[in-house]
Amino acid sequence: MKTNDFRDERDELSKNSYQWDIKPFSDESTIPQMMETLQKDGWEVFYIDLNESKLIIRKPIQVRLDD
């Protein structure tokens, strides 16, 4: 019996709604400045990985409906 699993649909929506990127950092003290710079460019920090010294960031994709 198949259950209602919407995970694939959510994953697909997330892929189509955001542009994703990874930004490495060398020192934790630089994170606030990096975050401020990224936010000015329209990015948001999705996750901070302190073990691997990287920021997972995303930017909403804007789709024009009049095309």
PDB file of N, H, CA, C and O in Angstrom:
ATOM      1  N   MET A   1       0.836  -1.180   0.000  1.00  0.00           N
ATOM      2  CA  MET A   1       0.000   0.000   0.000  1.00  0.00           C
ATOM      3  C   MET A   1       0.882   1.244   0.000  1.00  0.00           C
ATOM      4  O   MET A   1       1.796   1.361   0.815  1.00  0.00           O
ATOM      5  N   LYS A   2       0.612   2.156  -0.898  1.00  0.00           N
ATOM      6  H   LYS A   2      -0.131   2.061  -1.560  1.00  0.00           H
ATOM      7  CA  LYS A   2       1.422   3.362  -1.015  1.00  0.00           C
ATOM      8  C   LYS A   2       0.899   4.448  -0.075  1.00  0.00           C
ATOM      9  O   LYS A   2      -0.305   4.679   0.030  1.00  0.00           O
ATOM     10  N   THR A   3       1.836   5.105   0.604  1.00  0.00           N
ATOM     11  H   THR A   3       2.815   4.917   0.519  1.00  0.00           H
ATOM     12  CA  THR A   3       1.451   6.204   1.487  1.00  0.00           C
ATOM     13  C   THR A   3       1.608   7.517   0.740  1.00  0.00           C
ATOM     14  O   THR A   3       2.286   7.584  -0.286  1.00  0.00           O
ATOM     15  N   ASN A   4       0.990   8.537   1.252  1.00  0.00           N
ATOM     16  H   ASN A   4       0.440   8.483   2.085  1.00  0.00           H
ATOM     17  CA  ASN A   4       1.127   9.863   0.650  1.00  0.00           C
ATOM     18  C   ASN A   4       2.439  10.475   1.108  1.00  0.00           C
ATOM     19  O   ASN A   4       2.551  10.949   2.238  1.00  0.00           O
ATOM     20  N   ASP A   5       3.415  10.463   0.242  1.00  0.00           N
ATOM     21  H   ASP A   5       3.324  10.078  -0.676  1.00  0.00           H
ATOM     22  CA  ASP A   5       4.722  11.022   0.554  1.00  0.00           C
ATOM     23  C   ASP A   5       4.968  12.195  -0.381  1.00  0.00           C
ATOM     24  O   ASP A   5       5.176  12.021  -1.581  1.00  0.00           O
ATOM     25  N   PHE A   6       4.940  13.395   0.191  1.00  0.00           N
ATOM     26  H   PHE A   6       4.771  13.537   1.166  1.00  0.00           H
ATOM     27  CA  PHE A   6       5.087  14.603  -0.618  1.00  0.00           C
ATOM     28  C   PHE A   6       6.515  15.133  -0.600  1.00  0.00           C
ATOM     29  O   PHE A   6       6.774  16.230  -1.094  1.00  0.00           O
ATOM     30  N   ARG A   7       7.432  14.375  -0.042  1.00  0.00           N
ATOM     31  H   ARG A   7       7.222  13.484   0.360  1.00  0.00           H
ATOM     32  CA  ARG A   7       8.812  14.822   0.065  1.00  0.00           C
ATOM     33  C   ARG A   7       9.398  15.174  -1.299  1.00  0.00           C
ATOM     34  O   ARG A   7      10.057  16.205  -1.434  1.00  0.00           O
ATOM     35  N   ASP A   8       9.173  14.345  -2.304  1.00  0.00           N
ATOM     36  H   ASP A   8       8.637  13.507  -2.194  1.00  0.00           H
ATOM     37  CA  ASP A   8       9.730  14.617  -3.624  1.00  0.00           C
ATOM     38  C   ASP A   8       9.183  15.914  -4.199  1.00  0.00           C
ATOM     39  O   ASP A   8       9.920  16.673  -4.828  1.00  0.00           O
ATOM     40  N   GLU A   9       7.906  16.172  -3.992  1.00  0.00           N
ATOM     41  H   GLU A   9       7.307  15.556  -3.481  1.00  0.00           H
ATOM     42  CA  GLU A   9       7.310  17.400  -4.494  1.00  0.00           C
ATOM     43  C   GLU A   9       7.903  18.616  -3.790  1.00  0.00           C
ATOM     44  O   GLU A   9       8.177  19.633  -4.428  1.00  0.00           O
ATOM     45  N   ARG A  10       8.101  18.514  -2.482  1.00  0.00           N
ATOM     46  H   ARG A  10       7.879  17.689  -1.964  1.00  0.00           H
ATOM     47  CA  ARG A  10       8.701  19.634  -1.743  1.00  0.00           C
ATOM     48  C   ARG A  10      10.138  19.851  -2.190  1.00  0.00           C
ATOM     49  O   ARG A  10      10.560  20.993  -2.375  1.00  0.00           O
ATOM     50  N   ASP A  11      10.893  18.780  -2.365  1.00  0.00           N
ATOM     51  H   ASP A  11      10.551  17.852  -2.214  1.00  0.00           H
ATOM     52  CA  ASP A  11      12.276  18.901  -2.816  1.00  0.00           C
ATOM     53  C   ASP A  11      12.334  19.567  -4.179  1.00  0.00           C
ATOM     54  O   ASP A  11      13.177  20.432  -4.413  1.00  0.00           O
ATOM     55  N   GLU A  12      11.451  19.173  -5.073  1.00  0.00           N
ATOM     56  H   GLU A  12      10.766  18.470  -4.883  1.00  0.00           H
ATOM     57  CA  GLU A  12      11.426  19.749  -6.413  1.00  0.00           C
ATOM     58  C   GLU A  12      11.048  21.226  -6.351  1.00  0.00           C
ATOM     59  O   GLU A  12      11.627  22.044  -7.066  1.00  0.00           O
ATOM     60  N   LEU A  13      10.083  21.571  -5.505  1.00  0.00           N
ATOM     61  H   LEU A  13       9.613  20.906  -4.924  1.00  0.00           H
ATOM     62  CA  LEU A  13       9.688  22.964  -5.346  1.00  0.00           C
ATOM     63  C   LEU A  13      10.851  23.782  -4.808  1.00  0.00           C
ATOM     64  O   LEU A  13      11.095  24.898  -5.266  1.00  0.00           O
ATOM     65  N   SER A  14      11.567  23.231  -3.838  1.00  0.00           N
ATOM     66  H   SER A  14      11.369  22.325  -3.466  1.00  0.00           H
ATOM     67  CA  SER A  14      12.711  23.930  -3.267  1.00  0.00           C
ATOM     68  C   SER A  14      13.793  24.164  -4.316  1.00  0.00           C
ATOM     69  O   SER A  14      14.397  25.236  -4.352  1.00  0.00           O
ATOM     70  N   LYS A  15      14.043  23.176  -5.167  1.00  0.00           N
ATOM     71  H   LYS A  15      13.553  22.305  -5.138  1.00  0.00           H
ATOM     72  CA  LYS A  15      15.048  23.322  -6.223  1.00  0.00           C
ATOM     73  C   LYS A  15      14.647  24.417  -7.197  1.00  0.00           C
ATOM     74  O   LYS A  15      15.496  25.174  -7.667  1.00  0.00           O
ATOM     75  N   ASN A  16      13.356  24.506  -7.503  1.00  0.00           N
ATOM     76  H   ASN A  16      12.667  23.891  -7.121  1.00  0.00           H
ATOM     77  CA  ASN A  16      12.879  25.478  -8.476  1.00  0.00           C
ATOM     78  C   ASN A  16      12.677  26.860  -7.880  1.00  0.00           C
ATOM     79  O   ASN A  16      12.581  27.836  -8.624  1.00  0.00           O
ATOM     80  N   SER A  17      12.609  26.968  -6.567  1.00  0.00           N
ATOM     81  H   SER A  17      12.686  26.174  -5.963  1.00  0.00           H
ATOM     82  CA  SER A  17      12.328  28.239  -5.913  1.00  0.00           C
ATOM     83  C   SER A  17      13.583  28.982  -5.480  1.00  0.00           C
ATOM     84  O   SER A  17      13.550  30.195  -5.273  1.00  0.00           O
ATOM     85  N   TYR A  18      14.675  28.267  -5.344  1.00  0.00           N
ATOM     86  H   TYR A  18      14.702  27.282  -5.512  1.00  0.00           H
ATOM     87  CA  TYR A  18      15.904  28.877  -4.831  1.00  0.00           C
ATOM     88  C   TYR A  18      17.113  28.514  -5.675  1.00  0.00           C
ATOM     89  O   TYR A  18      17.199  27.427  -6.247  1.00  0.00           O
ATOM     90  N   GLN A  19      18.033  29.449  -5.734  1.00  0.00           N
ATOM     91  H   GLN A  19      17.963  30.332  -5.270  1.00  0.00           H
ATOM     92  CA  GLN A  19      19.372  29.178  -6.257  1.00  0.00           C
ATOM     93  C   GLN A  19      20.217  28.883  -5.023  1.00  0.00           C
ATOM     94  O   GLN A  19      20.182  29.643  -4.055  1.00  0.00           O
ATOM     95  N   TRP A  20      20.969  27.798  -5.043  1.00  0.00           N
ATOM     96  H   TRP A  20      20.998  27.180  -5.829  1.00  0.00           H
ATOM     97  CA  TRP A  20      21.747  27.358  -3.888  1.00  0.00           C
ATOM     98  C   TRP A  20      23.237  27.525  -4.155  1.00  0.00           C
ATOM     99  O   TRP A  20      23.690  27.438  -5.297  1.00  0.00           O
ATOM    100  N   ASP A  21      23.992  27.766  -3.086  1.00  0.00           N
ATOM    101  H   ASP A  21      23.624  27.836  -2.159  1.00  0.00           H
ATOM    102  CA  ASP A  21      25.439  27.878  -3.214  1.00  0.00           C
ATOM    103  C   ASP A  21      26.072  27.537  -1.862  1.00  0.00           C
ATOM    104  O   ASP A  21      25.396  27.498  -0.834  1.00  0.00           O
ATOM    105  N   ILE A  22      27.370  27.293  -1.888  1.00  0.00           N
ATOM    106  H   ILE A  22      27.920  27.324  -2.722  1.00  0.00           H
ATOM    107  CA  ILE A  22      28.147  27.005  -0.682  1.00  0.00           C
ATOM    108  C   ILE A  22      29.315  27.976  -0.642  1.00  0.00           C
ATOM    109  O   ILE A  22      30.043  28.127  -1.623  1.00  0.00           O
ATOM    110  N   LYS A  23      29.487  28.632   0.498  1.00  0.00           N
ATOM    111  H   LYS A  23      28.896  28.510   1.294  1.00  0.00           H
ATOM    112  CA  LYS A  23      30.594  29.572   0.681  1.00  0.00           C
ATOM    113  C   LYS A  23      31.462  29.096   1.838  1.00  0.00           C
ATOM    114  O   LYS A  23      31.010  29.064   2.983  1.00  0.00           O
ATOM    115  N   PRO A  24      32.699  28.729   1.545  1.00  0.00           N
ATOM    116  CA  PRO A  24      33.602  28.323   2.633  1.00  0.00           C
ATOM    117  C   PRO A  24      34.106  29.540   3.409  1.00  0.00           C
ATOM    118  O   PRO A  24      34.156  30.647   2.874  1.00  0.00           O
ATOM    119  N   PHE A  25      34.473  29.330   4.654  1.00  0.00           N
ATOM    120  H   PHE A  25      34.433  28.430   5.089  1.00  0.00           H
ATOM    121  CA  PHE A  25      35.090  30.389   5.445  1.00  0.00           C
ATOM    122  C   PHE A  25      36.293  29.807   6.177  1.00  0.00           C
ATOM    123  O   PHE A  25      36.329  28.620   6.504  1.00  0.00           O
ATOM    124  N   SER A  26      37.265  30.660   6.425  1.00  0.00           N
ATOM    125  H   SER A  26      37.236  31.624   6.159  1.00  0.00           H
ATOM    126  CA  SER A  26      38.501  30.190   7.053  1.00  0.00           C
ATOM    127  C   SER A  26      38.483  30.370   8.573  1.00  0.00           C
ATOM    128  O   SER A  26      39.164  29.645   9.298  1.00  0.00           O
ATOM    129  N   ASP A  27      37.702  31.336   9.045  1.00  0.00           N
ATOM    130  H   ASP A  27      37.149  31.925   8.456  1.00  0.00           H
ATOM    131  CA  ASP A  27      37.684  31.635  10.466  1.00  0.00           C
ATOM    132  C   ASP A  27      36.260  32.006  10.874  1.00  0.00           C
ATOM    133  O   ASP A  27      35.586  32.759  10.172  1.00  0.00           O
ATOM    134  N   GLU A  28      35.810  31.483  11.993  1.00  0.00           N
ATOM    135  H   GLU A  28      36.358  30.871  12.563  1.00  0.00           H
ATOM    136  CA  GLU A  28      34.440  31.747  12.439  1.00  0.00           C
ATOM    137  C   GLU A  28      34.187  33.227  12.701  1.00  0.00           C
ATOM    138  O   GLU A  28      33.044  33.679  12.632  1.00  0.00           O
ATOM    139  N   SER A  29      35.218  33.973  12.994  1.00  0.00           N
ATOM    140  H   SER A  29      36.146  33.606  13.050  1.00  0.00           H
ATOM    141  CA  SER A  29      35.033  35.405  13.270  1.00  0.00           C
ATOM    142  C   SER A  29      34.625  36.182  12.023  1.00  0.00           C
ATOM    143  O   SER A  29      34.148  37.311  12.136  1.00  0.00           O
ATOM    144  N   THR A  30      34.804  35.603  10.835  1.00  0.00           N
ATOM    145  H   THR A  30      35.192  34.686  10.743  1.00  0.00           H
ATOM    146  CA  THR A  30      34.439  36.295   9.594  1.00  0.00           C
ATOM    147  C   THR A  30      32.971  36.052   9.200  1.00  0.00           C
ATOM    148  O   THR A  30      32.473  36.679   8.265  1.00  0.00           O
ATOM    149  N   ILE A  31      32.287  35.159   9.898  1.00  0.00           N
ATOM    150  H   ILE A  31      32.692  34.649  10.658  1.00  0.00           H
ATOM    151  CA  ILE A  31      30.911  34.804   9.528  1.00  0.00           C
ATOM    152  C   ILE A  31      29.965  36.009   9.540  1.00  0.00           C
ATOM    153  O   ILE A  31      29.227  36.193   8.572  1.00  0.00           O
ATOM    154  N   PRO A  32      29.952  36.839  10.592  1.00  0.00           N
ATOM    155  CA  PRO A  32      29.008  37.972  10.573  1.00  0.00           C
ATOM    156  C   PRO A  32      29.202  38.901   9.367  1.00  0.00           C
ATOM    157  O   PRO A  32      28.224  39.331   8.756  1.00  0.00           O
ATOM    158  N   GLN A  33      30.444  39.207   9.026  1.00  0.00           N
ATOM    159  H   GLN A  33      31.239  38.857   9.522  1.00  0.00           H
ATOM    160  CA  GLN A  33      30.710  40.076   7.871  1.00  0.00           C
ATOM    161  C   GLN A  33      30.292  39.394   6.574  1.00  0.00           C
ATOM    162  O   GLN A  33      29.720  40.035   5.693  1.00  0.00           O
ATOM    163  N   MET A  34      30.570  38.104   6.450  1.00  0.00           N
ATOM    164  H   MET A  34      31.035  37.582   7.166  1.00  0.00           H
ATOM    165  CA  MET A  34      30.157  37.357   5.256  1.00  0.00           C
ATOM    166  C   MET A  34      28.644  37.367   5.117  1.00  0.00           C
ATOM    167  O   MET A  34      28.115  37.581   4.026  1.00  0.00           O
ATOM    168  N   MET A  35      27.943  37.134   6.233  1.00  0.00           N
ATOM    169  H   MET A  35      28.372  36.960   7.119  1.00  0.00           H
ATOM    170  CA  MET A  35      26.484  37.105   6.196  1.00  0.00           C
ATOM    171  C   MET A  35      25.926  38.459   5.778  1.00  0.00           C
ATOM    172  O   MET A  35      24.977  38.525   4.997  1.00  0.00           O
ATOM    173  N   GLU A  36      26.499  39.518   6.284  1.00  0.00           N
ATOM    174  H   GLU A  36      27.270  39.464   6.918  1.00  0.00           H
ATOM    175  CA  GLU A  36      26.037  40.864   5.927  1.00  0.00           C
ATOM    176  C   GLU A  36      26.231  41.129   4.433  1.00  0.00           C
ATOM    177  O   GLU A  36      25.340  41.669   3.777  1.00  0.00           O
ATOM    178  N   THR A  37      27.381  40.754   3.902  1.00  0.00           N
ATOM    179  H   THR A  37      28.105  40.316   4.435  1.00  0.00           H
ATOM    180  CA  THR A  37      27.662  40.935   2.481  1.00  0.00           C
ATOM    181  C   THR A  37      26.726  40.103   1.619  1.00  0.00           C
ATOM    182  O   THR A  37      26.213  40.589   0.611  1.00  0.00           O
ATOM    183  N   LEU A  38      26.501  38.864   2.006  1.00  0.00           N
ATOM    184  H   LEU A  38      26.917  38.470   2.825  1.00  0.00           H
ATOM    185  CA  LEU A  38      25.610  37.981   1.258  1.00  0.00           C
ATOM    186  C   LEU A  38      24.176  38.513   1.256  1.00  0.00           C
ATOM    187  O   LEU A  38      23.493  38.466   0.233  1.00  0.00           O
ATOM    188  N   GLN A  39      23.727  39.012   2.395  1.00  0.00           N
ATOM    189  H   GLN A  39      24.282  39.050   3.227  1.00  0.00           H
ATOM    190  CA  GLN A  39      22.362  39.526   2.496  1.00  0.00           C
ATOM    191  C   GLN A  39      22.175  40.758   1.607  1.00  0.00           C
ATOM    192  O   GLN A  39      21.099  40.953   1.041  1.00  0.00           O
ATOM    193  N   LYS A  40      23.188  41.571   1.485  1.00  0.00           N
ATOM    194  H   LYS A  40      24.061  41.413   1.945  1.00  0.00           H
ATOM    195  CA  LYS A  40      23.098  42.737   0.600  1.00  0.00           C
ATOM    196  C   LYS A  40      22.925  42.317  -0.848  1.00  0.00           C
ATOM    197  O   LYS A  40      22.330  43.045  -1.643  1.00  0.00           O
ATOM    198  N   ASP A  41      23.444  41.144  -1.195  1.00  0.00           N
ATOM    199  H   ASP A  41      23.928  40.553  -0.550  1.00  0.00           H
ATOM    200  CA  ASP A  41      23.324  40.616  -2.558  1.00  0.00           C
ATOM    201  C   ASP A  41      22.067  39.766  -2.742  1.00  0.00           C
ATOM    202  O   ASP A  41      21.887  39.159  -3.797  1.00  0.00           O
ATOM    203  N   GLY A  42      21.195  39.714  -1.733  1.00  0.00           N
ATOM    204  H   GLY A  42      21.341  40.208  -0.875  1.00  0.00           H
ATOM    205  CA  GLY A  42      19.935  38.989  -1.857  1.00  0.00           C
ATOM    206  C   GLY A  42      19.979  37.549  -1.396  1.00  0.00           C
ATOM    207  O   GLY A  42      18.991  36.830  -1.548  1.00  0.00           O
ATOM    208  N   TRP A  43      21.098  37.101  -0.834  1.00  0.00           N
ATOM    209  H   TRP A  43      21.900  37.685  -0.710  1.00  0.00           H
ATOM    210  CA  TRP A  43      21.230  35.726  -0.347  1.00  0.00           C
ATOM    211  C   TRP A  43      20.801  35.652   1.105  1.00  0.00           C
ATOM    212  O   TRP A  43      20.858  36.646   1.828  1.00  0.00           O
ATOM    213  N   GLU A  44      20.374  34.479   1.529  1.00  0.00           N
ATOM    214  H   GLU A  44      20.328  33.671   0.942  1.00  0.00           H
ATOM    215  CA  GLU A  44      20.116  34.229   2.938  1.00  0.00           C
ATOM    216  C   GLU A  44      20.889  32.984   3.348  1.00  0.00           C
ATOM    217  O   GLU A  44      21.061  32.051   2.563  1.00  0.00           O
ATOM    218  N   VAL A  45      21.348  32.990   4.587  1.00  0.00           N
ATOM    219  H   VAL A  45      21.209  33.747   5.224  1.00  0.00           H
ATOM    220  CA  VAL A  45      22.088  31.836   5.095  1.00  0.00           C
ATOM    221  C   VAL A  45      21.076  30.788   5.536  1.00  0.00           C
ATOM    222  O   VAL A  45      20.256  31.028   6.422  1.00  0.00           O
ATOM    223  N   PHE A  46      21.149  29.629   4.904  1.00  0.00           N
ATOM    224  H   PHE A  46      21.815  29.434   4.184  1.00  0.00           H
ATOM    225  CA  PHE A  46      20.247  28.523   5.212  1.00  0.00           C
ATOM    226  C   PHE A  46      20.814  27.669   6.342  1.00  0.00           C
ATOM    227  O   PHE A  46      20.070  27.190   7.198  1.00  0.00           O
ATOM    228  N   TYR A  47      22.142  27.480   6.343  1.00  0.00           N
ATOM    229  H   TYR A  47      22.746  27.869   5.648  1.00  0.00           H
ATOM    230  CA  TYR A  47      22.763  26.598   7.329  1.00  0.00           C
ATOM    231  C   TYR A  47      24.231  26.977   7.491  1.00  0.00           C
ATOM    232  O   TYR A  47      24.909  27.286   6.511  1.00  0.00           O
ATOM    233  N   ILE A  48      24.712  26.955   8.708  1.00  0.00           N
ATOM    234  H   ILE A  48      24.162  26.705   9.504  1.00  0.00           H
ATOM    235  CA  ILE A  48      26.132  27.182   8.991  1.00  0.00           C
ATOM    236  C   ILE A  48      26.720  25.863   9.453  1.00  0.00           C
ATOM    237  O   ILE A  48      26.324  25.332  10.491  1.00  0.00           O
ATOM    238  N   ASP A  49      27.666  25.331   8.688  1.00  0.00           N
ATOM    239  H   ASP A  49      27.988  25.762   7.845  1.00  0.00           H
ATOM    240  CA  ASP A  49      28.322  24.073   9.026  1.00  0.00           C
ATOM    241  C   ASP A  49      29.690  24.393   9.624  1.00  0.00           C
ATOM    242  O   ASP A  49      30.648  24.662   8.899  1.00  0.00           O
ATOM    243  N   LEU A  50      29.769  24.360  10.957  1.00  0.00           N
ATOM    244  H   LEU A  50      28.991  24.142  11.546  1.00  0.00           H
ATOM    245  CA  LEU A  50      31.026  24.695  11.626  1.00  0.00           C
ATOM    246  C   LEU A  50      32.053  23.575  11.505  1.00  0.00           C
ATOM    247  O   LEU A  50      33.255  23.829  11.568  1.00  0.00           O
ATOM    248  N   ASN A  51      31.591  22.345  11.333  1.00  0.00           N
ATOM    249  H   ASN A  51      30.614  22.138  11.282  1.00  0.00           H
ATOM    250  CA  ASN A  51      32.521  21.222  11.193  1.00  0.00           C
ATOM    251  C   ASN A  51      33.298  21.296   9.887  1.00  0.00           C
ATOM    252  O   ASN A  51      34.490  20.991   9.851  1.00  0.00           O
ATOM    253  N   GLU A  52      32.624  21.702   8.810  1.00  0.00           N
ATOM    254  H   GLU A  52      31.656  21.950   8.839  1.00  0.00           H
ATOM    255  CA  GLU A  52      33.272  21.764   7.501  1.00  0.00           C
ATOM    256  C   GLU A  52      33.584  23.190   7.068  1.00  0.00           C
ATOM    257  O   GLU A  52      34.019  23.417   5.939  1.00  0.00           O
ATOM    258  N   SER A  53      33.365  24.146   7.954  1.00  0.00           N
ATOM    259  H   SER A  53      33.012  23.962   8.871  1.00  0.00           H
ATOM    260  CA  SER A  53      33.667  25.562   7.705  1.00  0.00           C
ATOM    261  C   SER A  53      33.055  26.077   6.402  1.00  0.00           C
ATOM    262  O   SER A  53      33.757  26.531   5.498  1.00  0.00           O
ATOM    263  N   LYS A  54      31.718  25.990   6.336  1.00  0.00           N
ATOM    264  H   LYS A  54      31.149  25.621   7.070  1.00  0.00           H
ATOM    265  CA  LYS A  54      31.048  26.480   5.140  1.00  0.00           C
ATOM    266  C   LYS A  54      29.648  26.979   5.477  1.00  0.00           C
ATOM    267  O   LYS A  54      29.020  26.532   6.437  1.00  0.00           O
ATOM    268  N   LEU A  55      29.187  27.905   4.673  1.00  0.00           N
ATOM    269  H   LEU A  55      29.698  28.268   3.893  1.00  0.00           H
ATOM    270  CA  LEU A  55      27.827  28.411   4.767  1.00  0.00           C
ATOM    271  C   LEU A  55      27.045  27.851   3.595  1.00  0.00           C
ATOM    272  O   LEU A  55      27.513  27.898   2.458  1.00  0.00           O
ATOM    273  N   ILE A  56      25.871  27.328   3.855  1.00  0.00           N
ATOM    274  H   ILE A  56      25.490  27.290   4.779  1.00  0.00           H
ATOM    275  CA  ILE A  56      24.954  26.913   2.796  1.00  0.00           C
ATOM    276  C   ILE A  56      23.994  28.091   2.628  1.00  0.00           C
ATOM    277  O   ILE A  56      23.297  28.476   3.567  1.00  0.00           O
ATOM    278  N   ILE A  57      23.967  28.653   1.432  1.00  0.00           N
ATOM    279  H   ILE A  57      24.533  28.341   0.669  1.00  0.00           H
ATOM    280  CA  ILE A  57      23.155  29.845   1.211  1.00  0.00           C
ATOM    281  C   ILE A  57      22.161  29.615   0.078  1.00  0.00           C
ATOM    282  O   ILE A  57      22.344  28.746  -0.774  1.00  0.00           O
ATOM    283  N   ARG A  58      21.112  30.418   0.098  1.00  0.00           N
ATOM    284  H   ARG A  58      20.963  31.124   0.791  1.00  0.00           H
ATOM    285  CA  ARG A  58      20.111  30.319  -0.959  1.00  0.00           C
ATOM    286  C   ARG A  58      19.594  31.709  -1.297  1.00  0.00           C
ATOM    287  O   ARG A  58      19.618  32.630  -0.480  1.00  0.00           O
ATOM    288  N   LYS A  59      19.127  31.822  -2.529  1.00  0.00           N
ATOM    289  H   LYS A  59      19.107  31.074  -3.193  1.00  0.00           H
ATOM    290  CA  LYS A  59      18.590  33.077  -3.028  1.00  0.00           C
ATOM    291  C   LYS A  59      17.294  32.755  -3.770  1.00  0.00           C
ATOM    292  O   LYS A  59      17.286  31.911  -4.665  1.00  0.00           O
ATOM    293  N   PRO A  60      16.206  33.418  -3.404  1.00  0.00           N
ATOM    294  CA  PRO A  60      14.948  33.130  -4.099  1.00  0.00           C
ATOM    295  C   PRO A  60      15.067  33.434  -5.598  1.00  0.00           C
ATOM    296  O   PRO A  60      15.637  34.447  -6.001  1.00  0.00           O
ATOM    297  N   ILE A  61      14.526  32.547  -6.389  1.00  0.00           N
ATOM    298  H   ILE A  61      14.063  31.724  -6.062  1.00  0.00           H
ATOM    299  CA  ILE A  61      14.495  32.758  -7.841  1.00  0.00           C
ATOM    300  C   ILE A  61      13.215  33.507  -8.161  1.00  0.00           C
ATOM    301  O   ILE A  61      12.118  33.070  -7.813  1.00  0.00           O
ATOM    302  N   GLN A  62      13.370  34.640  -8.826  1.00  0.00           N
ATOM    303  H   GLN A  62      14.261  34.996  -9.108  1.00  0.00           H
ATOM    304  CA  GLN A  62      12.201  35.432  -9.185  1.00  0.00           C
ATOM    305  C   GLN A  62      11.809  35.115 -10.623  1.00  0.00           C
ATOM    306  O   GLN A  62      12.596  35.280 -11.555  1.00  0.00           O
ATOM    307  N   VAL A  63      10.604  34.668 -10.770  1.00  0.00           N
ATOM    308  H   VAL A  63       9.965  34.534 -10.013  1.00  0.00           H
ATOM    309  CA  VAL A  63      10.095  34.301 -12.086  1.00  0.00           C
ATOM    310  C   VAL A  63       9.097  35.355 -12.538  1.00  0.00           C
ATOM    311  O   VAL A  63       8.168  35.706 -11.810  1.00  0.00           O
ATOM    312  N   ARG A  64       9.302  35.846 -13.731  1.00  0.00           N
ATOM    313  H   ARG A  64      10.057  35.561 -14.322  1.00  0.00           H
ATOM    314  CA  ARG A  64       8.361  36.825 -14.283  1.00  0.00           C
ATOM    315  C   ARG A  64       7.210  36.082 -14.935  1.00  0.00           C
ATOM    316  O   ARG A  64       7.416  35.194 -15.762  1.00  0.00           O
ATOM    317  N   LEU A  65       6.019  36.449 -14.559  1.00  0.00           N
ATOM    318  H   LEU A  65       5.852  37.170 -13.886  1.00  0.00           H
ATOM    319  CA  LEU A  65       4.839  35.772 -15.082  1.00  0.00           C
ATOM    320  C   LEU A  65       4.379  36.331 -16.417  1.00  0.00           C
ATOM    321  O   LEU A  65       3.533  35.730 -17.079  1.00  0.00           O
ATOM    322  N   ASP A  66       4.923  37.475 -16.825  1.00  0.00           N
ATOM    323  H   ASP A  66       5.611  37.964 -16.288  1.00  0.00           H
ATOM    324  CA  ASP A  66       4.487  38.084 -18.079  1.00  0.00           C
ATOM    325  C   ASP A  66       5.344  37.684 -19.264  1.00  0.00           C
ATOM    326  O   ASP A  66       5.177  38.238 -20.351  1.00  0.00           O
ATOM    327  N   ASP A  67       6.247  36.749 -19.091  1.00  0.00           N
ATOM    328  H   ASP A  67       6.383  36.299 -18.209  1.00  0.00           H
ATOM    329  CA  ASP A  67       7.090  36.281 -20.220  1.00  0.00           C
ATOM    330  C   ASP A  67       6.337  35.382 -21.140  1.00  0.00           C
ATOM    331  O   ASP A  67       6.892  34.906 -22.130  1.00  0.00           O
TER     332      ASP A  67
END
